[in-house]
Amino acid sequence: MPTQANAFVAPQPIQAPVHSHALDAADASWRSASEAERANSSVCVDHYYHTAAVTWPCLGPQFPDADRQHAWQLYHASLAKLVETGQRFHRLEPDRGLKVNTAQGAGYVAIEYGGFPWQPDDFNRLEPASLTNQDPKIDRVIQQNGLGVPFVAIRQRPESSDFLPSRTAFAATAVLEPNAGGVSSNDVVRTMYSSPDQSVPTIATLRLVDPTRIDQLVIDGQSVPIASNLSTAISDSLSKTDDSPIERLMRPDSLNEFDGLQMLEPYQPGKIPIIFVHGLISDRSTWANMTNELRAVPWIQARYQFWYFQYPTGEPFLRSAMTLREQVYAAVEQLDPQGQDAALSQMVLIGHSMGGLVSKLQATWSSTTIWDAYANRPFPQIQGPPQGLDLVSRLFFFEPAPFVKRVVFIGTPHQGAALASRSVGRLAANMVQEPPDRKQMHRMLIAANPGVFRADFQQRIPSSVDLLEPDSPLLAAMMRLSLASDVRIHSIVGMRQGGFGAASDGVVPVTSARHPGATSEYFINASHGQLTRHKETITEVSRILAEHLYEAAPR
């Protein structure tokens, strides 16, 4: 890793030769910028630009080490301030450019975008990336020193659309080059905006680079490592939720904009989707640490795209499984209506706890097995309103989604969890508030079909906690479902001794977390809640993803 003082070999001066007083001028410009900012004057933007512009050529080898280090610090500090104050005083539009005033008159700083799957109008705001870990959901900040200032780009929309939430964050590194020229990066399609006013000259370029795909720039033939922070944007995207997981358990009808199938980035043809499915009393933030680690692996970043399915865990997982199934079909139809992207037919599902059960129902045939566990009459003979019968049909009868080719179970209770039978589990089950319209439909179904359904099903709609009981008829039925022949499954099992004598992860017994059809099993000394972020889990998931690429490759 290069030091800050010599992280790259700067190009030769672009126009005028470097004068000995350049750093003195930069120091004076920095002081003027700071004073103007304290006075809340937009002039500070011009001074911060001047500081960065003057120090840019001073980063070269013709300066002594001490001067070069000072120039390095001034360049990056002024660039960070330029972006911050430029937005504050409405001079900088990250999707357009920056207006500045110089001694020669007004000038325009163009924006160039490198390596992003995002469009220019997705850059609604730039926020500084945190240098320290402020998110308890991730174990470390993955960053490196180099040229440029790491930012978090914010995309803001009135509402979620195209399987993206209304607010999305992604990493971006900013590099300012006065009188742009001689900068490139391999395999990058770039979009550049020049001055909208032809009478205002373009005097510099602010390059925004995607550090997840580009780790260096080529400046006048020299490879220049760029600074990066890959973690802050992930924390912003995955750790911000509207409601607590407990509230989503108790009130499954409460609305949350992050519910459903959503993507971390826009759809990228040729990349295999990984769909992460969280468990009971949880949300998509449970995947923040795994996402942080996996996306830092170049080959995973290059070959996979990250999708998440969030759902209110107070709902029966038959309903959650139905929602995921239908949204996966909808996504494929919308994103690839002609069926040309083979990567969409190689999806990998990774489910933790109850999320593993939701995932299992994407890769199995229901036949009449699940229905027979609750009713003693064939479904075609059931009476009820058409809307209700349609919903019941979608809940109980399904086929494997043809897009899913691999499922990873992490601490999944295939045969139930003891927690569901304990007093705390019973209390939680009884506190789940069924939506009124669902209660009404349930009552109508029971009334129209006397003596057809199991006694417990007649009393109320079983909650997710009910369905996780070891003696649940649904779990027993699910163990009998046939797995699609082209789907591989893997189990990651926690083996921390439980308080009741049986080996478990503290919630799910080892015997329940194992699946007889698993291609591989990996046992980890970790508690149930630690499994998704544990280093060994992430390593095993990486291995499985590598195996999946090998087996999915054309022969």
Steps between C-alpha positions, in 0.01 A plus 500: 500500500657835404548769761311825466817685399590276208180316410545583136727668247324820397505612140730777390352849538220533252556864402704749699813380680474443873624809684677476833230707666219259395459349845505843662221603265309182585535565874375854454207378290411242767496771768280720284265208438472422871428864585236527229335178615486628858334812364252280314613643168481303179837645407648214702414269209728697269784499751472127566508439126807722464676314782441163336595631156827651622605192697424249221831548312686523832442130559770408251850366569670833429401616848677394821320231701389742773353743247336219306339366818375848589361539149334160527324597822390838365374352174279242667376729778406771249337248265285364784401855594437594138242224464341576837472878459425477130182312585419720800513818291329337200804534277552126456241267356647147516299402194617802298806699606654776711512874439803693631649846466869539431737790439432449129124511546223244534586138437325167491615170650358212299396170657625169365365166626713187490391139540157553655188297423314817602392782270616862543160608630537247783770721657267721702737571788853417615568438868841437661583136565571420864859402579394308811246225551182659634272209413469210745369287215840480330832386645736732314528784252659375179703790364837586353714811462569649162418788273158658546239544771247222577136606506160336528278591207130522588224422254166638620163439339143572617431128528657162435495374141675255269585284804700784656398679822425871491833574669812314391865559586808394306874561523672765286855637505555859382814617319534860380731564205541858379528538123405134456706278279685176499279315746338168417399169653477163335161358395306801620208652318486861607244776468622859513306823532667816370397857570134560411596862424737508203627842608631350826814293442542154649812540711518168685342158539364348818526126449262282699626142493333181621760352740327162504595455135801727448796506738734717297512767233756534226643852505738581217598136477542448873271269703366698792329318791182679606360541848194297583244435770277206412316467831327828587262477205407143593424609856286782367311274259439198722496627858236771462152363567168666574376264772650266754496127418289440812235741376500322165438173686212638706343704219563316173268737312713807578646648182875523445659630181777243522258206488507271202774416254752782462843539347814656639584637154314524168459176310816398314456240223745214520532506878343223707256625766557402861174542692546540875199409718504591870337313785248551780507836684758630256538702182744542215755673725596153625690465170701823531824338618486213252427745219787720612745210488375329185490814286863568585597179317567603138379180331176499703439865419566428133275193466214550749238763577348540845123491554308492829157381600352668807164409646299548822588190700167493681347366181486123447800405293272338241385852418854638506613216272215577261598868490865420425402248232272744322745788523785293358280413202403867464864611516611259230210598278574871541879483478538237228170464312671328205674244722847585369689525831612151600627632834140553616451124479785434744367676810643420843276537807659543842257474790559542871271332754141527379634664185640160410149354510373784281786422260430125506151561364654659189666171402238234579172360367206533734281239332215465753734427791469830685127529434439148629674594827221749576189380315319170456330595173657560156545866420267500193213414737565795733234770512565871547528840333708495178754745639555284806527178302752659264718601794478154659596340169809723470599428859471122497574398141821584318787368290874566521599836356704407191744784567626359832792258477653506848378559857719558804335434837656683798364390837173395337249314723381231259347311792410798714664702775461441870452874550160479333375259769636692797305762687669788320410345167140445605478860620637630173257286299203628697608863459505490120216723378321351203381757244119543520440414135698180538302406811177553310611288204615225737163496677314481169718210384444304820125569502459389139685173562396355837705208627760527222795665675711405799372631832794736557462644149129556563574709809735748332749545222825345621778755548862447403579404859222238494640350183848465653384269779673160480161327468376735227316306228632749245863425585434128481337548161786717376751227584311276256506745210703404195794722418553600136759268348716787369523678837791450741457575869756568773471522878695723738428390856570665834629260767506689827380292796149603596357536846280194466778250436466455124760637262361813335578858411292610798179510296507227235613147595769349281265217408247755372757706308625203299335398173537151354525634146786740567797487262720633780477569872718741695489520879597820681543574869269800498167610640190534284523877476872494419479255211438746216794722594745233614829487309475124441147537362616763254795285396272202441254711302791621286599140435145411401482798264826390336363148460182641351694695238696190405190283465303770318773558242420376148659165423 
